[in-house]
Amino acid sequence: MKKIFAETIVPGDIIDDEFALAEKTVLQKKDGNAYLNVVLADRTGRIQGVVWDDVETIAAAAGDFVKVTGRVSEYRGMPQMVIKTMTALSADAVNPDDFLPATDLDTDHLFERLVKVTGTFTTPWLTRLFEAFWQDAAFVVSFKKAPAAKRMHHAYLGGLLVHCLSMAVLADKIAGHYSGLDRDLLIAGAILHDIGKLREFDYTASIDYSDEGRLLSHIVIGLEMLEDKLREIPDIPREHANLLKHMIVSHHGEPAFGAPEPPKTIEALVLHYIDDLDSKINAVREFMAKEDPSQTWTSYHRLLGRHFYMGHGSGETPKD
């Protein structure tokens, strides 16, 4: 049974516990001998580790569960585990709930809310499309469980569902504010824009990219998944299908951020900004939640390039 979690580990701790081996890199010391840099993970976070000696005896690979012994030191201001032994464990020997962060919201309820939203569509072909998705039991199971990212935002089990529902609620509100928007198309894009992440990530022991994800990206995978469902529905005008596909292709906004094409419809442009808004709010809230509440300002957020003033209030998804 796991006893020590990553978020509680401090320099000086003696470790004899289970972790997920999230990353493993073989490097070379000045004397030519190999050493390992590793990242160990559990549901509370990650910790860097190093193995200086007997590297050849460690058969564990990234993605394995491992039993680790060692001592925690400090390196560049952060805890670093100096590992003495590392042994691979079978998945049956551990409690998977100890290793993967998950939303504390009821994913069945969240999914029911999403189905209710698509039930309000007045566009027949989109109604039929979502009936095809929701009747696909394997898709639904994965959609409820998948994370939305490895680290940046909604990086936990159920995160994709939380993210897509939040975006669908925002899309509905924005469509009611701006005249001329295709409400059904915008909400459909909000729900489907990241479906490729069901296969882009592997989330068995830790959240990481699958081989397919690294080779293709969630945008390409998502287009394939959408096209598979579109083939099941007769008489969809190709132009309409292309408008929905364009929302998947362009939701990152710019080629520099991974979008094959920039948004070229009003709905695609709105979707991009909703995605950016929801992901950044979640990322900042998650960042603040890990900071010292007695401080006025957070530490420096490297990806967003700033400190944040510590405010109050949190939440994962809008209320009904």
N, C-alpha and C positions, 0 to 999 in steps of 0.2 A: 504493500500500500504506500502510495506517495505521501511524504510527510512535509517536504520543503518545496515551496513554490518560488518561481523566479523573482517575483516582485518583492519578496521579503529578504532576498539574499544580499548580504553585505560583506565587505572585506573582513577576513578573519574567520568566516564560517568554515566548518569542516563538513564536507558533503558526502553523503552516501545515499543516493536516491535515484529515482527514475526520471528520465526526460525524453523528449522527442529530439532526435538529431536532425535539426532543420537544415544545416549547411555543414559541409566538410571540405576543406581545401588543403591539399598537400603542398607544402612550401619547403624551402631548403635553407638550412642554417649556414653560417659562414664556413663551418668545417666540412660542408658538403652533405651532411646527413639530413634526412628528412624530418620535418615536424608538421604538426597539424594545427590549423586554425579551425575552430568549429563554432557553431551557434547552437545552443541548447534551448529548447522551448517547452513551455507548458501553457495552460490556459490563461495564465496571468501575465505572460510576457516572455522575453528572451534574455539570455545572458551569453556573453562571449566566453570562449574557452580555448585553451591551448594544451597540446600534448607534445612534450619536448622529446620524450624517449620511447623506444620500442614501438614506433609507429606501425611497423609491419605486423604486429600482433593484433591490431585492431581491424576486425573484419566488418564492423558495422558501416553501413552506407547511409547517405542522406535519405531521410524518410523513414528510417528505422526507429523503433523505441530502444532506449539503451539504459543500462544501469551504470552509474558513474560514481567514482570515488575521487576525492581530491580536496584541495583547499582553495579558498577564494582570496585573491589578492586585489590590488588596485592597479589599473593601467590606464593612463591618460584620463584620470579622474573618474573612471567607470569600473565597476566590479568585473574581474576576470577570473574564471575558474582555471586553476592549474590542475590538470587532470592526471591522476595516477593510473586509473584503470577505466576502461570503457568496454562493456559487453552488450551485444545485441540481445534484445528480448523479443519473444513472440508477441503478436498482438493479443493473443488470448491471455497473456500473463499480466496485462495492465488494464486499468480502467480508462477507456478512451475519453471519458468526461474530464479527466485530469489534464488533458493535453490541448484540447481545442477550445478557444473562447467561443461562446455562443450568446445570442441574444437572450435576455430574460423575459422577452415578450412571448405571447402565445402565438406560434406561427400558424396554427390551424385557424385561429381567429383572424389573423392578418390576411391569410389567403382567402378566407370567406369574404372579407371586405373587398379584396381585389376582384373576386368573381362578381360581387354585387355591382361594382363599378362597370365592368364590361357588360353586365346585363342591361345597362341603360343605353347601350349603343343603338343608334337608329340607322346605321349603315349596314345593310344586310351581309355584305361579304366579310366585314370585320367581325360581325356576330358569329358567322360560320367559322371564321379563322380561330377565334378564341374558344369556341366550342371544341374544335379539334385539339387545341393545346390542352384545355382543361380535362378532356376525356383521355388524355395520354397519361396513364398512371405513373409511368417511370419519369416522365418530364415533371409532373407535379411534385413527386417525392424529392427530386433533385432541386427543383426551384425553391422549395421550402427550406432546404438545407444549405445551399451554396453560399459562400462568402461573396462579397462584392469586390474585394481586393485582397492583396497579400498583406499590406500594411497601412496604406494611406487613409482609407475611409471604409466604414462598415466591414472591417476585416475580421469577421467572426461568423460562425455558422448562423444561418438565417439572415445574414447581412444583406444579401441581394434582394430578398423579399422585402425587408424593411425599406431599403433604398427605393425599390420600384414602386411600392405602395405610396411612399412619401411623395415621389415624383408624380404619380398619377393624381394624387389629391391636389398638388400644386398646379398641374396641367389643367385640371377641371376648373379651378378657380381663375386661372389666367385666361382660359378660353371664354369664361363668362364676362371677363373685363374688356377684352379687345374684340371688337366686331370683326367678322370675316374669317376668323380662325376656324379650321376644321377640327372641332372638339374631339370627335371620335378618333381621327388620325393622330392627333397630338397625344391623347391618352394611350393609344395603341403603341406609339413610339416610346412613350415613357416606360411601359411595361416590358417591351421586347428589346429595347436598345442594348441591353447587356446579357441577353440569354446565352451568348457564347461562353460566358463565364461558368456555366454549368460544366463545361468540358475544358476550359482554359486552366482551371485550378485542380490540383489534387489536394484533398483535405482529409487524408487518412490519419497521419500522425501529426502533421503540421500543415499550415496553409502554404502551398508553394505552387509554382507553375508545372502543369503537366507537359509531357513532351509535345503533345498536340498544341497546347497553348503557346509554348515557346516558338514552335514552327509556324503557326498560322495566325495567332492572336484571336481574341474574342470577337473582333469585328468580322473576320472571315468566317469563323465558326458559326457566329450568329446568323450570317447571311445564308449559310448552308442549311441551318436548322429551320429558318423561316421559309426558304424555298421548298424544303421537304413538305412542310405543312401546306403551303400554297398549292402544291401539286394535288393535294387531296380534295381541293375545292374547285369545282368546275365554274367556268364562265366569269373569272375575275378579270376585269380589264387590266391589261398589262401596264397601262399608265398608272393606275391606282396602286398596283403592287410595287411599281418602281418608286413611287413617292414614299411608301413605307420602308422599302429597302434603303432609300437615300437617308432616312433618319438614322438607321444603324450605321451607315457608312460615315456620316458627317457629325455624329454626336460629340466627338472630341474637339470639334471646332476648327482646328488648323492642322495642316500636314505636320508641322513641328511637334504637335502633341499626339500624333498617331492617326489623324483623320485622313483617309485616302482622298476625300473631297471635303471642302468647307460647306457649311449649310447654304443651300441654294433655294430653299422655300422658307416662308415665314414660320411654318410649323417646325421645320428642322432647326431654324435659328432659335426659336423659343425653347425647344427641347435641349439644345446645347447649353443654354444658360440655366435652365432648371437643373440639369445634371451637375453643372459646375457649382451652383448654389448649394444643392443638397449634399454633395460630397464634401465641400469645404466646411459647411457648418458642422457636419458630423465629425470631420477630422479635427477641427478646432475644439469641439466639445470633448472628444476622447482625449485630446492632448491636455486640456485643462483639468480633466478628471484625475489625471495621474500626477498633477503638480501639487506642491505644498499649499494647502488652503490658507495658511497663515500669511502667505506672501501676496503683495499687491500685484506683482507682475509675474507672468510665467517665465520659464527659461526660454532660450532662443529656439524658435521653430525653424529648423534648417530648410525644410522644403518650401515653406511659405515665406521665409526670410524676415521674420519679425518676432518681437515679444508681444504677448497679448495681455491686456488688462483683465484681471480676474473678476468675472461677473457672477451672476447667480442664475439658477434655472438650468434644467437639462431635459432631454427627452429624445426618443428615437424616431417618433412618427407622430403626425398630427392627430388630434382627437377627432372623433366623429362629428 
